[in-house]
């Protein structure tokens, strides 16, 4: 039933993927949260917040992601002005 503002679009997972793929959003925020550092990996959650036609849509990871620490580039930036060295 449409109100005085008109009918709202019915969102599905496929439609949300299309909105992301075609960049049909007015606002985009991405968030990565570090949950835990293990011996050789890190545990992360990822979420996205988008605004599409005055509607806020949240996309969150169902389960945390385990990423090997070796997949990350680690650098020493000293005082933050310039990179000093890669950390092995």
C-alpha positions as a printed Julia matrix, in Angstrom:
88×3 Matrix{Float64}:
  0.0     0.0    0.0
  1.45    3.34  -1.0
  1.15    6.27   1.34
  1.1     9.94   0.47
  4.85    9.72  -0.16
  4.38    6.99  -2.75
  5.28    3.32  -2.85
  8.61    2.33  -1.3
 10.9     0.07  -3.29
 10.92   -3.57  -2.16
 14.51   -4.48  -1.32
 15.96   -7.93  -1.88
 19.52   -9.22  -1.54
 19.88   -9.09  -5.32
 18.63   -5.5   -5.43
 21.07   -4.46  -2.66
 23.96   -6.06  -4.61
 22.82   -4.11  -7.67
 22.7    -0.86  -5.67
 26.29   -1.48  -4.51
 27.54   -2.58  -7.93
 26.01    0.43  -9.71
 26.88    2.87  -6.89
 23.25    3.97  -6.54
 23.77    5.26  -3.01
 24.16    8.75  -1.57
 26.26    7.73   1.43
 28.7     4.85   1.95
 30.51    3.91   5.15
 32.68    0.86   5.65
 33.75   -0.47   9.01
 36.25   -3.17   9.94
 36.37   -4.24  13.56
 39.32   -6.17  14.98
 37.9    -8.75  17.38
 40.97  -10.77  18.26
 44.62  -11.32  17.37
 45.54  -15.0   17.4
 48.96  -16.64  17.02
 49.13  -16.28  13.24
 45.84  -14.63  12.26
 43.37  -11.88  13.06
 39.61  -12.18  13.54
 37.61   -9.39  11.85
 34.05   -8.32  11.2
 33.14   -6.16   8.24
 30.05   -3.99   7.8
 28.78   -1.43   5.32
 26.21    1.32   5.76
 24.64    2.86   2.67
 21.87    5.37   2.08
 19.65    4.7   -0.91
 16.62    6.89  -1.63
 16.5     8.15   1.99
 16.71    4.6    3.37
 19.63    3.37   5.43
 20.77   -0.17   4.62
 23.24   -2.11   6.76
 25.23   -5.03   5.37
 27.08   -7.05   8.01
 29.21  -10.16   7.99
 27.27  -13.08   9.52
 30.36  -14.73  10.98
 33.76  -13.2   11.79
 36.46  -13.55   9.14
 39.82  -15.15   9.95
 42.67  -13.58   7.97
 46.27  -14.84   8.2
 48.54  -12.14   9.6
 50.97  -12.89   6.76
 48.39  -11.44   4.31
 48.92   -7.95   5.77
 51.58   -5.44   4.8
 53.2    -4.03   7.96
 55.09   -0.72   7.81
 56.93    1.54  10.25
 55.73    5.14   9.87
 57.75    6.58  12.76
 56.21    9.97  13.6
 53.5     9.56  10.95
 55.0    11.88   8.35
 56.6     9.32   6.03
 57.19    5.61   5.83
 60.51    4.59   7.35
 60.61    0.88   6.54
 58.71   -2.3    5.87
 58.44   -4.58   8.89
 59.19   -8.23   8.14
